[in-house]
């Protein structure tokens, strides 16, 4: 629908009027090849009922419509029009191409967003300010946020349930394949590949660690400390088939020759900086996985990896 003609100052040329609504062209589109121009809204609505040009009845489709030529748009932009909010007291006359910019800042716009000055600070339409109640609106806002939180919590719970079910299905699949692996070499290969993929995926999910105090290493952790670290590994979704192996490699009695005694550890201390270490979440402990430390000598690494626990100095 075009602009009402009585809103314009001065005479408006007939070529700038829409033949459908008789108003001044708004967002004009042209119909080739006859070159008749119409308001975009008017011609699109017309074509939903009748696929012809409203002026000469030549057949057309919406795909044929194109923007009006620059000369038409230039002539329209120079027209002077009264503000949409003249009924609310605005007396401004602006160029048509500046109308939208003016409306956004017009003080007479009843829907202009304004800040509530009564205390809540909410942004509301100007015409709703007189009936605005801060307590009621804030209560509604809190209720909306609570609903959103409830929806998110339900979604998280549902996702956790799906994750548990998926892990259970994967575990069942692994157990099934484990029963078959001894009868089929190829199945043994597939099982091994799946387990390796699990390990790599888990290692990549862990945060890189930096040890700043290698002297704080606890080489003979007690049973309680090992249990705490084992629980952290399980909570980090460490593949079940390597948890026990990693924990066995948390004590110097199973460490490789380069780490097995205090003397050898002191001799090889400079090599520690070459380790690629990953943080065991929430703990002053790291894992040194063999798959990430192929550059280290056999005297400094074990399969599938080492667990190193520290009193302090892990970032």
C-alpha positions in Angstrom: 0.0 0.0 0.0 1.4 3.4 -1.0 1.7 6.6 0.9 -1.5 8.8 1.3 -1.4 11.6 -1.3 -2.6 14.2 1.2 0.6 13.8 3.3 2.7 15.4 0.6 3.5 19.1 0.1 3.3 20.3 -3.4 2.1 18.5 -6.5 3.0 14.9 -7.1 3.5 13.7 -10.7 1.1 11.1 -11.9 3.9 8.8 -12.8 4.7 8.5 -9.1 1.3 7.2 -8.2 0.4 3.5 -7.9 -2.4 2.5 -10.3 -3.6 -0.1 -7.8 -4.0 1.9 -4.5 -3.7 5.5 -6.0 -1.2 6.4 -3.3 2.4 7.6 -3.8 4.6 4.6 -4.7 6.1 2.8 -1.7 9.1 0.5 -2.4 8.2 0.6 -6.2 8.6 -2.4 -8.5 8.4 -2.3 -12.3 6.7 -4.7 -14.7 8.7 -5.4 -17.9 8.2 -5.0 -20.7 5.4 -2.4 -20.3 7.4 -0.6 -17.5 4.4 0.2 -15.4 5.4 0.8 -11.7 3.4 -0.3 -8.6 3.9 -0.4 -4.9 5.7 -3.7 -4.0 2.9 -4.8 -1.6 0.2 -3.9 -4.0 1.5 -5.7 -7.1 2.5 -8.8 -5.2 -1.0 -9.1 -3.6 -2.5 -8.4 -7.1 -0.6 -11.3 -8.6 -1.8 -13.8 -6.0 -5.3 -13.3 -7.6 -4.6 -12.4 -11.2 -1.3 -13.0 -13.1 -1.6 -10.0 -15.4 -0.5 -6.3 -15.4 -3.2 -4.2 -13.7 -2.8 -1.5 -16.4 -2.6 -3.3 -19.8 -3.6 -6.9 -18.7 -0.5 -8.4 -20.2 0.4 -11.8 -18.5 3.2 -11.5 -15.9 4.6 -13.4 -12.9 6.1 -12.3 -9.7 9.5 -13.5 -10.9 9.5 -10.9 -13.6 9.2 -7.9 -11.2 12.3 -5.8 -10.8 13.1 -2.5 -8.9 11.8 0.7 -10.4 14.5 2.6 -12.4 16.8 5.0 -10.6 15.0 8.1 -12.0 11.7 7.1 -10.4 13.4 6.4 -7.0 15.2 9.7 -7.2 12.0 11.7 -7.9 10.3 9.9 -5.0 13.2 10.6 -2.6 12.9 14.4 -3.2 9.2 14.5 -2.2 8.3 16.2 1.1 6.1 14.2 3.3 4.6 14.7 6.8 5.5 12.5 9.6 3.5 9.3 10.3 3.0 10.7 13.8 1.3 13.9 12.8 -1.9 12.8 14.5 0.1 12.6 17.7 1.4 16.1 17.4 4.5 15.9 15.1 4.7 18.8 12.7 7.9 17.7 10.9 8.1 17.6 7.1 10.9 15.5 5.8 12.2 14.2 2.5 10.7 10.8 1.7 14.1 9.0 1.8 14.7 10.4 5.3 11.3 9.3 6.7 12.4 6.0 8.3 15.3 7.7 10.0 13.1 10.4 11.3 10.5 7.9 12.6 13.1 6.1 14.7 13.9 9.3 16.5 10.5 11.0 16.5 9.5 12.1 20.0 5.8 11.8 19.0 6.1 8.1 18.0 3.9 6.3 20.5 5.9 3.1 20.0 9.3 4.7 20.5 11.3 2.5 22.9 12.0 4.4 26.2 13.6 3.5 29.5 11.4 3.3 32.5 12.5 6.0 35.0 10.6 4.6 37.9 13.3 2.2 38.9 13.2 -1.1 36.9 15.1 0.3 33.9 13.1 -1.8 31.4 12.8 -0.6 27.8 9.1 -0.2 26.8 7.0 1.5 24.1 6.3 5.1 25.0 2.5 4.7 24.9 2.6 1.9 27.5 4.6 4.0 30.0 1.5 5.5 31.7 0.2 2.0 32.6 3.6 0.5 33.3 4.0 -1.2 36.7 7.6 -2.0 37.6 6.8 -4.7 40.1 4.4 -6.5 37.8 6.8 -6.3 34.8 9.8 -7.5 36.8 7.7 -10.4 38.2 6.7 -11.3 34.6 10.3 -11.1 33.5 11.4 -13.3 36.3 8.7 -15.9 35.5 9.7 -15.9 31.9 13.3 -16.5 32.8 12.3 -19.2 35.2 10.3 -20.9 32.4 13.3 -20.7 30.1 15.5 -22.1 32.8 13.1 -25.0 33.4 13.0 -25.7 29.7 16.8 -25.7 29.5 17.0 -27.9 32.6 14.5 -30.3 31.0 16.5 -30.3 27.8 19.8 -30.9 29.6 18.2 -33.8 31.5 16.9 -35.3 28.3 20.3 -34.9 26.7 22.0 -36.6 29.6 19.5 -39.4 29.4 20.2 -39.8 25.7 23.9 -39.7 26.4 23.6 -42.4 29.0 21.6 -44.6 26.7 24.1 -44.1 23.9 27.0 -45.0 26.1 25.1 -48.1 27.3 24.4 -49.1 23.7 28.1 -48.6 22.8 29.1 -50.7 25.8 26.7 -53.4 24.8 28.2 -53.3 21.3 31.7 -53.5 22.7 30.8 -56.5 24.9 29.2 -58.2 21.9 32.2 -57.6 19.7 34.5 -58.8 22.5 32.7 -62.1 22.6 33.3 -62.5 18.8 36.8 -61.2 18.6 38.4 -64.5 19.5 36.7 -66.3 16.6 37.3 -63.7 13.9 40.7 -61.8 13.4 38.9 -59.0 11.5 36.6 -58.4 14.4 39.6 -58.2 16.7 41.1 -55.6 14.4 37.8 -53.6 14.4 37.6 -53.8 18.2 41.1 -52.6 18.6 40.5 -49.7 16.2 37.4 -48.7 18.1 39.2 -48.8 21.4 42.1 -46.7 19.9 39.5 -44.2 18.6 38.0 -43.9 22.0 41.4 -43.2 23.6 42.3 -40.6 21.0 38.9 -38.9 21.3 39.2 -38.8 25.1 42.8 -37.4 25.1 41.8 -34.7 22.6 38.9 -33.6 24.9 41.3 -32.9 27.8 42.9 -29.6 28.5 46.6 -29.2 27.9 48.6 -28.9 31.1 51.8 -27.2 32.1 53.9 -28.4 35.0 55.7 -25.6 36.7 57.1 -27.6 39.7 58.3 -31.0 38.7 59.9 -31.3 42.1 56.3 -31.5 43.6 55.8 -34.9 42.0 54.3 -37.6 44.3 56.0 -40.8 43.0 54.4 -43.1 45.7 50.8 -42.0 46.1 48.8 -43.8 48.8 45.6 -45.8 48.1 43.3 -43.0 49.0 45.0 -40.5 46.7 45.0 -43.1 43.8 41.3 -43.7 44.4 40.6 -39.9 44.1 42.6 -39.7 40.8 40.9 -42.8 39.5 37.4 -41.3 40.1 38.5 -38.1 38.3 39.6 -40.2 35.3 36.3 -42.0 35.2 34.4 -38.7 35.5 36.4 -37.4 32.6 35.0 -40.3 30.5 38.3 -42.1 30.3 37.7 -45.3 28.3 37.1 -48.1 30.8 39.6 -50.5 29.2 42.6 -48.2 30.1 41.5 -46.8 33.5 43.1 -49.6 35.5 46.2 -49.6 33.4 46.7 -45.9 33.8 46.3 -46.1 37.6 48.8 -49.0 37.8 51.2 -46.5 36.1 50.7 -43.9 38.8 53.3 -45.4 41.1 57.1 -45.4 40.6 57.2 -49.2 41.0 55.7 -49.5 37.5 57.3 -46.5 35.9 59.8 -47.0 33.0 63.5 -47.1 33.7 64.1 -43.4 33.2 61.6 -42.6 36.1 61.8 -45.6 38.4 64.1 -44.1 41.0 64.7 -40.6 42.5 68.2 -40.7 41.1 67.1 -41.4 37.5 64.4 -38.8 37.7 66.9 -36.2 38.8 69.3 -37.2 35.9 66.4 -37.0 33.4 64.8 -33.9 34.8 65.5 -31.8 31.7 63.6 -34.2 29.5 60.4 -33.5 31.4 59.9 -30.4 29.5 59.5 -32.5 26.3 56.5 -34.3 27.7 53.1 -33.6 26.1 50.9 -33.5 29.2 47.1 -33.3 29.7 45.3 -32.1 32.8 43.2 -34.6 34.8 40.2 -32.3 35.4 40.1 -30.6 38.8 43.2 -32.3 40.1 46.9 -31.6 40.5 47.7 -34.5 38.2 48.5 -35.0 34.5 48.5 -37.9 32.1 51.4 -38.5 29.7 49.9 -40.6 26.9 52.1 -42.7 24.7 50.1 -41.7 21.6 51.1 -38.1 22.1 54.7 -38.7 23.2 56.1 -40.9 20.4 59.1 -38.5 20.4 60.1 -39.6 23.8 62.4 -42.6 24.4 61.2 -46.0 25.7 62.9 -45.2 29.0 60.5 -42.3 29.6 57.1 -43.5 28.6 54.8 -46.5 29.0 51.7 -47.9 27.2 49.0 -46.6 27.3 50.4 -43.8 29.4 51.6 -42.5 32.7 49.7 -40.8 35.5 51.8 -38.2 37.4 50.4 -36.7 40.6 51.7 -33.5 42.1 51.4 -31.7 45.4 51.4 -28.4 43.5 52.6 -26.8 40.3 50.1 -27.9 37.6 48.5 -25.3 35.5 
